[in-house]
Amino acid sequence: KISPFTLYPAIFTLATLFVAHRDISRYLAPVYPFIFLAFPKFLTRPSTKIVFLLLLPALILFAVNFVTQNTAPIADWAAYL
């Protein structure tokens, strides 16, 4: 039995595999809620929560580094003021 909760993330993830971009996580953002719906037993286990807590500093450092490098240089700010 295939439900829309399975079909949408599967097609979306498959299509995202063909996107050549460094910020692929932003393209996959609409799929994240479906992951929580698909794996509630796994994600609520105490061992999984401990792993997420251990990964949290690395995720924060990655996000800060990516945000600082992902800016477009704008030579003339007059159009935006």
Sequence and secondary structure as in RCSB ss.txt:
>XXXX:A:sequence
KISPFTLYPAIFTLATLFVAHRDISRYLAPVYPFIFLAFPKFLTRPSTKIVFLLLLPALILFAVNFVTQNTAPIA
DWAAYL
>XXXX:A:secstr
   HHHHHHHHHHHHHTT   S HHHHTGGGHHHHHHH HHHHTSHHHHHHHHHHHHHHHHHHHHHHHH     S
  GGG 
